[in-house]
């Protein structure tokens, strides 16, 4: 899609299948079925991937990195996976062309292509992560697999602090803790046009209607609900579409008024 002088391409890394309890902690199956989220087997099916942003001054930005090439690293069953490199090639982009990587948070299905075989995959890119997430997942001892996966990034990581930061005049990051301690929302803007990349603040557009649903993997469930309500209101007030890396076809939606 076009956003003024920006071009944004969804890039899908794979498709997941999992029990509803893997995403939604306490939501009855009937409510999920009513929202059209379950397949005929009563399971959730959803894509995972990220967003390629072609910006001015030869900035080529990738927001979120999917689950990577290793099925053992996935937190779910993924019959189709490892598609991100091909999705980039389809847009004429090589991994060496990526100048910046933005990680909305550090769950496994968003950092998969950060490193491959112990080497940084996007070797020319600066990787932008909120410092709270880095401290929790990499500096601490409670998530050894994530720490091992991300440690090779140390020389290429930009840890940003506080409530927000401007990476470029057209890309701002805002802290939205709840799903993880350092979850972030990215706002792309050109003139009066905006696109809000919500990470896993919402896994599905249904959560715009049901922001009170608790997420199984939310670090702070009440704060996550607060953030969903806050950003739903922001998008409504600014008439800004939003999209997450698990939305159907990674397609933006608008908040209904």
Buried (B, 14 or more C-beta within 10 A) or exposed (E): EEBEEBEBBBBBBBBBBBBBEBBBBEBEEEBBEEBEBBEEEEBBBBBBBBBBBBBEEEBBBBBBBBBBBBEEBBEBBBEEBBBBBEBBEEEEBEBEBBBBBBBBBBBBBBBBBBBBEEEBBBEBBBBBBBBBBBEBBBEEEEBEEBBEBBEBBEEBBBBBEEEEBEBBEBBBBBBBBBBBBBBBBBBBBBEEBBBBBBBBBBBBBBBBEBBEBEBBBBBBBEBBBBBBEBBBEBBBEBEBBBBBBBBEEBEBBEBEE
